[in-house]
């Protein structure tokens, strides 16, 4: 899954790192029966070419759906789910870009089950054979678990309700009222997350047959994940998988210990100490947030994200912090006494121009996906042809042997419509009563309206994701935010109602598209839809428990939302400001800010239009406005980190493309996971009031000489 940054915030789920997969180890039957060399052409045991993936698995019985869900799969899922929740929170609370971690989850899940089996074998205990179906269950559980860390809004709409975000915007800002505040607390967060998270699973289940079998949508990320899992369980892939796991482990250890090393020089957290403030491009550039801060998480994210995303982020940083903000700060457009997070100063330009880019990009892509989806559906019903085929398996609309086998498995394990629909209605009724108790401005009829609209929006998003691999869950959430904030009005808690409605809509729509990706993965690995459904339920339950707990670790250990701290939570301010716009409109902005917003909104639409109109060989060089928007508010430091990541991948590809395709996903995942793992001991040290022993700071040589003489 890509998680959105914060998917905008989630970038579209990309499959670059699994385009050419190399097989992996599985049942001993494969050692004699056949091999897969990673190409489109398979070679069976007799040395003859074939096009059937399932032929490699014909000697292995498909387990019952109950046997696909094992105790070890659930234990491994819980461990990895908690780990990836920490990583997701760290990314969401810092820059808001969350790359797809599916490859990492697949590699670590495969390795941990293999390790589990190895330990049992050494202890002379019987261990159930590890199948691709069980592997798919682990993958589904983990992705569902850490998906809650994103869709739960811990770095976006929930934090937008916090008192710190209210104070950052300012009590004097029109529409920003002290009563529209709800400080995070585990009790109401648990209640809200448990109330809304399961509905997205139930709403899309009845449509799975239409999406997978009738429309035969590709769901590129789900297909790529299935290729990865199928490859793991063929003989040649074992060697590649072991190499990838070793690479991930080494880089993970390197990243962890380097983060530990950096901690020693970071001071007490109240001063600009350490590598986070290292003037790699000079002190003047440091003042404009242009620096390489040695953050390996961002380097790893840059290695995973497509080149154009990283270049777009850097371009946005150059336009904003390199050109616009220095010029505006000297143009006399605002009172220089408005400093820090005062929206009447430079801060107002940073936030609202970023919002304009995000809304322009989101609205354009929303309309595009809806139009494309409606066109394909119209074409389907008019010509009775399939709107899109499932790739190499389908030829001339005739089902291949593989598809017939997969269809049989898929239809055999379908979830009854009455079960899904009755559970949805029951949970919606409970939510209609519970959510107004948590957020009083969110009236019961607001909640009911959300649940009436949710199935339609979930279908649209799931269908669009199947065609384009682009989940617009955050865009649907923002639409709900504006609509319900305006409906409630300024005097009736419109800000709270808008942010709460955003959470309801975003969670349901995001979960629905993720489940359809999982169904596609299960379809291609011949996993039962029932085991996929149960895995999604279990993973969501784990996420409802682990996501709030891991967030609470960050909340208690670090100053979340501090402009000078590591965890700035940039999207909290943006989401609250969107809600204020919904109830108040644009007002009290600095001079020419609204004109700039109009210009950048139009620019986002035009740039996206150009990307779609140009041939692919040219459009791939057109920047992405959504990615450009992020550094406008946050700064250029992470853009440089991510660009370094993309440069590493580019050079690696030029030197040895085949090896880069094998090792880049593992190497990048190791950098992200190691730095994410350090967040746990770092939080423990912070809770124990243990400060780093050293503070490394940089000054101009003249100031440094004065300091040196003062201290002898």
N, C-alpha and C positions, 0 to 999 in steps of 0.2 A: 504494500500500500504506500503512496506518497502522501505521507501525511501531508496534508496541507500544512504549510505554515499555514504552517500556519499558513497547507497546501497551498492561498496566494502564497502566501504563508504556506499551503501545500502547493509545491510546484506540481505540474502534471506528472503523473507516475510515468517514469521513463524506463525503458528496457535496454538501454545501451549496454549495461554491465552483464546482461544475460542473453545477448543476441546470439552468441555462438557458445553453447554449453558443451562441456566435455563430460562423458558419462562417469558414473560412480558405482561403487561396489554394492552388490545386493546378494540375493540368494545364490548358493553354490551352483544351482542349476545353470546360471548364466555362464559360468566358467567354461561350459562345454557347448552350450546351445547357440550362442551368438555374441556379437559385439557391435558397438556403436562407435563410430569414429568422430562423432560430433557434427557430421555433415547431414544434409537432407536425405542422403542415400544410406540405408541401413544394410548391413551384411549379415545374413543368417548363418547358422552353423554349417551349412553346406557350401559356404562361400558365394552364394548367389545374392544378387542385389534385390532388395525389396523396399517397399515404402511403408511398411507396417511397424509402428512402434509396439503395438500390442503383441506382435509375434514374438518379441523378445521376452514377454512375460507369460506366454501361453502355458508354460509348465508350472506356473505358480498360481495356486488357487486364490480367488478373491475372498478375503475374510468376511464374515458376517459383520454388519454395521456395528453391532455391540463389541465385537472383537477388535475393531479398528480404534476404539477408545480404550486405552490401557492406563493402568495406574502410573506407570513410568512416564507416559506421554503427558499426563496431567501434572505430575511433579516437575518435569522439565519445563513445561509450559509456564507454570507458576514462577519458577526461578527466572527464566528468560523474560517473562512478562514484566516482572518487577524491575529487572535490569533495564529493559527498554523504556519503561515508564520514566525512570530517572533520566535517561538520555533525552527523551522527548521533552520533559520538563526543562532540562537545562537549555536545550535549543530554543524552546518556546519563550523562556524567560530572558533570553539574551538577545537573539536577533530575529526569532520568529520563522526562520527557514528550517523546515524539517524534511530532509531527503528521505527517499524510500529506503527503509531498513529491512526489506523483505529478504534480500540476499544474505544479510547478516543473520537474520532469524533462521533462515534455511540452513546455513552452514553450521551455526552453533547448535541448532536442534539436532541435526544429523550427527554431529560430533558427540554431543552429550548422550544420546541414546546408544551410540556405538561404545562409548566409554562405559556406560551402565552395563551393557551386555558383556564387555570385556571383564569387568570386575566380578560379575556373577559367574562367568566361566572359570575365572581363577579360583573362586571359592567353591567350585564344583556344584553350583546351583543351576537348575534349569532356567533358561531364559527364552522367552517367546521370540521367534524370528522377527526381525525388524523389516516391515513392509513399507512400500511407498504410500499406502493408505494411512498408516500410522504417522508417517512423516508429514503427510498433508494435514492430519489432525493437529499435530504440534504447530505447524506453520499457521493454521487458522486460529488456534487459541492465542498464540503470541501476538499476532497482528490485531486481533480483536481486543486484546488486553491493552496494548499500548496505544491503540486507536482511541480509547477512552481518555487517555492523557492529553490527546489533541482536542477531540470533539467536546471534552468536558469543559473547555474554556478556561483552564487554569492560568493561561497567559493572555487571555483575551477578554471575553465578556464577563466572567466571574470576577476577575481582578478590576474590571472597569467599574464595579460596584464598590470597591474598597475606599476607605476614607483617605488613604494616601493618594490615590488617583484623583479624588475630589479636591484635595488640597493642592495637588500639582497643577491642576487647571485653574484653581483660584476661586475663592468664595464670591468675588465680585464679578465673575464672568457670567453674562446673562444665561439663564437656564440651568446653571450648575448649582443645585440646591443641596444643602446639608442633609435634608430629609431623604434624599435619593441615594442613600448609602447603606451598604450591608457588608460589614466586616467579615472576612472569611472565618468560618468555624467548622470544625469537622462534622458536627451534628447535622447542620442543614445542608452541607455539601454532600454528605452521604445520602441524605434523604432525596435531594434533587437528582443526583446521578443515578441512583437506583430506580427512581421513578421514570426517567425519560430514556434510559439507555437501551432497554430491551424492545421498545416499540418499533425501532427501525428494522430489527430482525424479522419481526412478525409481519410487517406491512409488505415486504417484498417477496416472502416465501411463495405465496400463491402464484406469483408471476414468473417464477424460475423456469418453468417449462417453456413459456412463451419466449423468454429472453435467450435461453440456451439452445433449445431444440428447434423452435419455429423460426425465430429471427436469426439464429446461429451467429450472434454477435461475438466479436473476437475477444473483447476484454484483454487487451495486450498485456497488462501486468499479471493478470491471472494466468494467461497462457504462458508467459515467460517463467512464472513460478513453477508451473507444471513441468515445463521443459527441464528446469533445474532439478526438481524432485525426481522425475523419471530418469534423468541422467545419473543421479546419485546411486540409483539401484540397478545399474548395469555395470559390468566388470571394469571396463577401462576407466570409468568415472571415479572409481575408488582412489586410484592414484592421484588424480587431479584434486579430488576432495581433500585428501590428506595433505597435499601440498598447500591448498588454500587455507586449511585450518592451521597449519604450522605458521604460515605467513601471518594470519590474523592474530595468532597467539603472540608471536614475536613483536609485531607492531603495537599490540595492545599493551604488552609489558613495557615497551619503550615509551609509549604515550603516558601510561600511568606514572612511571618513575620520573619522567620529565615534568609532569604536572606537580609531583611531589617536590621536585627540585625548585620549580618556580615559586612554590608556596613560601619557601624559606626567605625570599627577598620581597615579599608582598606587603610587609608592614602590618599595621593594625587595621587596615581597611578604610581608615578615615583620611589617609594621605595618598597622593598620587605616586605610589611606590610600585616597584616590581616590573616584570616584563610586560604587563598590560599597559605600561606607560613608557615603553622603550622607544626613544626618538630615532628610529631606524632611518627616517627620511629627513631628520633635522628637527630642531625645537619649534620652528615656525609651523612646519607641517604637522607636528604633534598637536599644536594648539587648534588646528583645523581637523583633528582626528584622522590625519593621514599617517599611518604607521603600520608596521608588521608587528603584531603583539604576541607572536609565537603561540597562538592558540591552535593546537593540533585538531581540535574538533572542527573548526571552520576549514582548515586545510583538507581534512577528510571529507567534509561536506562538499567542498569544491571539486574533489576528485570524483565524487559520485554524480553530482549534478552535471548536466550537459554543458558543453563549452559556452554555448550562447547565453545560458543563464548566468554564468560567472562573469562573462564579458558585459552583460547587461547591468549587473550589480555594480561593477567597477565604473561603467559609463555613468550610471546614476550618481555615484559618489563624486565623480569628477565634475559633472554638471552642477550638483548642489553645493558640496563643500569646497570644491575647487574654484567655482566661478560665481554661482548665484549668491550664496550667503556672504562671502566677502564683499561683493558689490553692494548688496542690499544693506549691509551693516554700515557702509559709508555713504549711502544715498540720502540719508536724512528722512527716511519714510516713517520712522517710529522714534519714540522718545527713548533715548539710551538708558534712562533710569529703569526701564522695564527689562530686567535681566532674568536669568535663570529660566524657569518654566512659566513665565508670565506670557499669556497668549497675545498681549498687546505689543509684545516685542518680537524679536527674531524667531522665537519659539513658535509663534503663531504661523509664520510662513512655513516652517519645517513640517508642522503637523498637517496643516490643511492642504498644502500642495501634495504631500504624500497621499492624503485621503483622496484627492481629486484623481491622481494617477490610478490608485487602486480601484476606485469606483468606475472610472472610464474603461479600464481593462476588464473588470468583472462584468460590467453591463454588456460590453461588446461580445464577450465570449458566451455569456448567458443567452443572448439573442441568437448568436451563431449556432450554438448547440441545439437550441429549440427548433430553429429553422431547419437545420440538417436532419434532426430526428423526425420532424413532421414530414419532410420531403421523402425520406427513406420509407417511412410508414405508408405514405400515399402511394409511392412507387410500388411497394410490396402488394398492397391491396388492389391496385389497378392492374398490375401485370401478373400477379400471383407468382412473382419471382422472389428469391431470397435477397434481402437488401445487402447483405454482406456475407461472404463465406468465411469459414473457420480456418482459412489458410491452406496449407499444402494438403490437408486431408480431403478437402472437397474438390471434386472435379466435375464440371458441367452439371452441377446440381444433383449428382448421383452419390448416394451414401457409400462410403468405402467400408471395408470390413471393420476397420478400427471404429468408425462412427457407429456402426450397427451394434458392436459390443458395448461401446460407451453408452449409447442410447438405452440399451437393455438394462444396464446397471443403474442408470440415472432414473429411469421410470419405475424400476422396482422399489426404489427407496424414497419415493416422493412423500412430502409431508402433507397430510390431509388438509384440504382447504378449510373445513369447518374448525379444525383445531387452531390453525393460525389466526383465522378471522375472529373466533370467539375470544381467544386470548388477547388479541389486539383491542377489542371492544372493552374487555374487562379491565385491562391495564390503563386504557385511555380514561375510563370512568374513575379509576383510582387517582390517576394523575390530575384529573379535573378538580378533584377534591383536595389533593395534597399541595399542589403548586401554589394556589392562592394563599395557603397557610404560610408558605415559605416567603413568597413575594406578594404581599397584599395588593399592590397596584395591578398585578396580573390577574384580572377578574376571571371567574370561572368560564365565562363565555369567550374570553380571549383564548383560554386553553383549549376549549372545545373547537373553536375555529381552527386552531393550529392542527388538531388531530383530524379534522375533516379535510383540510388541505394537504396534510402530510403524505397520504398515499399517492396523490397525483404528482406532487413534487418529487417524491422518492422514485416513482416510475420514470419521470423525466430525467432525473439525474443518473439513475441506473442505466437507462437506455443510452443517454449521451456518453456516459463513461464507457459503455461497451463499444461505441463507435469511435470515440476520440481518445480514450484513456485519460480524460480530463475530468476530475471530480469538481463540481462547482458548489460543494456543500457550504463553504464559507460565504459564497455569493447569495445562495438561498437564505442563509442566516442573516445576512445584512439587509436583504429585502424585507424579511420579517421584522428586523430591528426598526427600520424606518416606518413600516406600515403600522406596527402596534404602538410605537412611541408617539406617532402622530394621532392615532386613534385614542389613546389614553389622554393625551394633552399634557401641557406643562404643569398645570395645577393638580393633576391626579396621579403623579408618579410616573409620568411618561418615560423618563429615563430608565427607571427600574423595569417597567413593563417591556420596553423595547429590548433591553439586554436579556431579560429572562426569555422572551419570545425567540430571540436570536438563538439562545441555547437550546430550546426545544426543537426548533426547526433544523438547526445545524446538526444536532446529534442524530435525529431520525434519518435525515437525508444522507449523512455521511455513512452511518452504519449500513443503510440499505445498499449503497453502491459497493461498499467493502464486502458485504455478504455475496453479492453477485459475482465479484471477482473470485471469492472463495469457491462458489459453486462452479465457476468455470475451471478453476484449478482441480477441484474434485472430479469434475466430468472428465478431464483429460488424464487423470491418474486412476480413474475408475473407483473413486471413493464414493461411498453411499451418500446421497443428499442428507440422509438422517444423521450420519456421523458428522457431516459438515454443520448441520443445524445445531446439534448438541455441542460440538466444539465451539461454535460461535457463542452459544448461550454460556458455556463454561468460561470462555475467554472474556466475555463481557462481564460476567460475575467477578472474575478475578480483577478485571480492570476497575470495576466499581469499588473494590476494596483497596487495591494496590495504588491506583492513580491518586486518590486523595491522600493516602498515607505518605507516599513519596513526595507529593507536593508539600505536605505539612512539614516534612523534613527540611525542605528548602525555606519554607515560610518562617520557621522558627530559628533556623541557623543563619540566615542571611537577610540583609536589608533589601527586600524585594521592592523594586520600583525606584530605588535611589539612582538619581542621574549620574552620580559619580561612582557607583558601585558596579559590580560585575553583572548583576541581574536587574537590568533596567526595565524589564517587562514593557517594551515599547508599544505593543498592541493594546495594552490596557487603556492608555490615554486615547488612542485612535478610536477604539470601540465606544468609549464613553462620549467622545466628541461627536461621533456619528449619531448616537442617541440624542444628544443635545440638539444637533441639527434637525433631527426628526421632529422635536417638539418646539424648537425656537426659531429655526432657520439661521441663516448667516447674519451675524451681527457682532458689533464690537471688535471686528478684525482690524489689524493694522492697514495702513494705506496700500491700495493696489493689490492686496492679498486675494480678494475675490476675483479680480481680473486674471491674476496668475492661475488661480484654480480653474477658471473657465478654459484658459489656454492649455493647461496641462491635461485637463479632461479630454479636450478635443484632440490633443496630440496623441493620447493613448488610443483613442478610437481610430485615428488616421493611421498610426503606425501598425496597429493590428490589421486594418484593412489592407495595407500595403503587403504585409506578411502573407495574407491569404490570396492576394491577387497575383503576386509574383510567382514564377516557376520555383519549384523546390530548390533547385541548385543556387538560386539567388536569395530566396526567402530565409534560408537558414542563417544568413548573415544579418538579418534585421533584428534589432534588440527587442526584448520583451518588456513592455511598460511595467507590468506587475513587479518584475525583478528590479527594475530601475527605481521603483518607488521606495523600497525598503531603506536604502542608505540616506535618503533625503532627511529622514528623521533621526536615524540611529547614529550615523557617522560612516566614515570610509574605512575604518580599521578592519572590519570583518570582510569587506569587499576585497581588500588586498590579500588577506589570508586565503579566501576562496579562489582568487585569481592565481595565487601560487599553486594551489591544488590543481587547477586546470592546466597550468604550464607543465607540472610534473607529469600529468597524464599524457599531454600532447607529445612531450619529449619521449616518454616511454613508448608510446605508439609508433613514433618514427623509428626508434631503435629496434623494437621487436614487438610488432602488433599482436602476434599470437600469445606471447607471454603476458602482455599487458591485459589482454582480455581475460586471462586466467587469474592474474594476481591483483589487478587494480581494485576490484570490489572487496577482496579480503584485506588488502593493505589499508584502504580507506576506512573500512569498517573497524579495523583494529585501532586506528587513530581515534575514531569517534568513541569506541567502547572503552578504551583505556582512560581517556580524559573524563568520560562519563562515570566510570567506576571510581575515580578519585573524588568525585563529588560526595561519596558516602563518608570516607574518613575526614574529608574537609569539613563536612557538616558536623560530624562528631566533635572535632577540634573546636569549631566555632561555638557549639553548644556548651562545651566545657570551658569556654572563655580562654582558650589557649591561642595567643597571637603568635604570628611568625616572628622569629628572633631578629630579622634584619629588614631594613627598608632601603631599597635601592632607588635613588632619585637622580635626576639629571638637571644641571643648570648651565647657563652660559659660562664660558671660561672666566669672565670677570667676576661674576657672582661666586663661582666656585673658589676662586682665589681668596675672596673675602671670607668665605666660610672656613676655608683651610687655615687662614691666619688667626681667625677667632678661636679655633679649637686647638691651636698650637701645632 
